Amino acid sequence: MRHSFFALFLALLLALFGASCGSGNTGNGDGGGDPDGNNPPDGSNPTDTQGGDKGQDGGGGGGDELICNEVQFEANSVPPNLLLVVDKSGSMRDAVSATDRTTKLSVLKTAVNSLLDYGAGKIRFGWMQYPSDSRCGPGNVSVQIGDNSVQAIRNAVTMLSAGGGTPTGDSLNNANAYQGLHDTTRNNFVMLVTDGMPTCPNGNGEQTNEADNQLALSAVQNLRAAGIDTFVIGLGDDLNASNPDLLNSMADAGGHPRVGATRYYPANSVQELQAIFETIGGMVMGCNLALSAVPEYPAYLWVYFDGTPVPRNTQNGWEYDSVRNTINFYGSYCDMLRNGQVTKVDIKMGCRPPD
């Protein structure tokens, strides 16, 4: 049975404090802690809710005592949007490598279906293929991004045939114009798969040229400026043997380059393309949870995996996104969620300092 944190019921318990506070009799002991009560907790101690009483008296009669009401919330995973932008130019009829005579088109179809199996229910897929005609027509979104788009994409993959030029730049610009990728409630990505350099519009579908290269690069830059990251995949050893500068530059501009001299993702077999798709799928898969209510004091949040505190750290831990009202996880904690190693996530909000 495959485990996925998306399939888990994530009951998030937020203790909403500060709404009702009672006052006890003050004693003569030393209150200690933060004398002015204004420092937030550091996230490492769930009892560090207010940094100490503001007054000087502490022990004895107990000092001011906070009375906190607990409210139970549910949180839902936030599947990202991923638009698949695939090159179906005439060269996709060619073999994927000198040692593997499977056509690039066949390799692509097999790998896309594997990706859909892997990401169904966890990624919101959309589909664009280019060219849209027999030469240089730019691609358009033919399957809208959505929760139930997988079967429609499978149908498009089944019908996919190779032919025409390579209008990469114009197609990516059309992707940027697609409103389904401008969803402020979730993360948005493009995954580009191409087997060659752009040949449109200036190359008339036949010749590579610098103008078409620059058009493709600027399209990726514009996507990134709009908050849409792009993963760049090169298919076939006839392309990848040259480690083309354009694809490396596009990978850099897209925001997710590989480490090393080859910064885009090269695939020369169906196994390599499937592995790349799964890697990218894991990277985009939402390591974030949408809260059902906005926390009143987000600086006083704590997060627990199965009762164990998770540090508040954007390298290896979590952080609160006030724009999307989500808790985002990073590093090994993100991996734990993706791998189904967490059965319960608790999120609690502690008391703010007294006024």
Rosetta blueprint (number, residue, H / E / L):
1 M L
2 R L
3 H L
4 S L
5 F H
6 F H
7 A H
8 L L
9 F L
10 L L
11 A E
12 L E
13 L E
14 L E
15 A E
16 L E
17 F E
18 G E
19 A E
20 S E
21 C E
22 G E
23 S E
24 G L
25 N L
26 T L
27 G L
28 N L
29 G L
30 D E
31 G L
32 G L
33 G L
34 D L
35 P L
36 D L
37 G L
38 N L
39 N L
40 P L
41 P L
42 D L
43 G L
44 S L
45 N L
46 P L
47 T L
48 D L
49 T L
50 Q L
51 G L
52 G L
53 D L
54 K L
55 G L
56 Q L
57 D E
58 G L
59 G L
60 G L
61 G L
62 G L
63 G L
64 D E
65 E E
66 L E
67 I E
68 C E
69 N E
70 E E
71 V E
72 Q E
73 F E
74 E E
75 A E
76 N E
77 S E
78 V L
79 P L
80 P L
81 N E
82 L E
83 L E
84 L E
85 V E
86 V E
87 D E
88 K L
89 S L
90 G H
91 S H
92 M H
93 R H
94 D L
95 A E
96 V L
97 S L
98 A L
99 T L
100 D L
101 R L
102 T L
103 T E
104 K H
105 L H
106 S H
107 V H
108 L H
109 K H
110 T H
111 A H
112 V H
113 N H
114 S H
115 L H
116 L H
117 D H
118 Y H
119 G H
120 A L
121 G L
122 K L
123 I L
124 R E
125 F E
126 G E
127 W E
128 M E
129 Q E
130 Y E
131 P L
132 S L
133 D L
134 S L
135 R L
136 C L
137 G L
138 P L
139 G L
140 N E
141 V E
142 S E
143 V E
144 Q L
145 I L
146 G L
147 D L
148 N L
149 S L
150 V H
151 Q H
152 A H
153 I H
154 R H
155 N H
156 A H
157 V H
158 T H
159 M H
160 L L
161 S L
162 A L
163 G L
164 G L
165 G L
166 T L
167 P L
168 T H
169 G H
170 D H
171 S H
172 L H
173 N H
174 N H
175 A H
176 N H
177 A H
178 Y L
179 Q H
180 G H
181 L H
182 H L
183 D L
184 T L
185 T L
186 R L
187 N L
188 N E
189 F E
190 V E
191 M E
192 L E
193 V E
194 T E
195 D L
196 G L
197 M L
198 P L
199 T L
200 C L
201 P L
202 N L
203 G L
204 N L
205 G L
206 E L
207 Q L
208 T L
209 N L
210 E H
211 A H
212 D H
213 N H
214 Q H
215 L H
216 A H
217 L H
218 S H
219 A H
220 V H
221 Q H
222 N H
223 L H
224 R H
225 A H
226 A L
227 G L
228 I E
229 D E
230 T E
231 F E
232 V E
233 I E
234 G E
235 L E
236 G L
237 D H
238 D H
239 L H
240 N H
241 A L
242 S L
243 N L
244 P L
245 D H
246 L H
247 L H
248 N H
249 S H
250 M H
251 A H
252 D H
253 A H
254 G H
255 G E
256 H L
257 P L
258 R L
259 V L
260 G L
261 A L
262 T L
263 R L
264 Y L
265 Y E
266 P E
267 A E
268 N L
269 S L
270 V H
271 Q H
272 E H
273 L H
274 Q H
275 A H
276 I H
277 F H
278 E H
279 T H
280 I H
281 G H
282 G H
283 M H
284 V H
285 M L
286 G L
287 C L
288 N E
289 L E
290 A E
291 L E
292 S L
293 A L
294 V L
295 P L
296 E L
297 Y L
298 P H
299 A H
300 Y H
301 L E
302 W E
303 V E
304 Y E
305 F E
306 D L
307 G L
308 T E
309 P E
310 V E
311 P L
312 R E
313 N L
314 T L
315 Q L
316 N L
317 G L
318 W E
319 E E
320 Y E
321 D E
322 S L
323 V L
324 R L
325 N L
326 T E
327 I E
328 N E
329 F E
330 Y L
331 G H
332 S H
333 Y H
334 C H
335 D H
336 M H
337 L H
338 R H
339 N L
340 G L
341 Q L
342 V L
343 T L
344 K L
345 V E
346 D E
347 I E
348 K E
349 M E
350 G L
351 C L
352 R L
353 P L
354 P L
355 D L
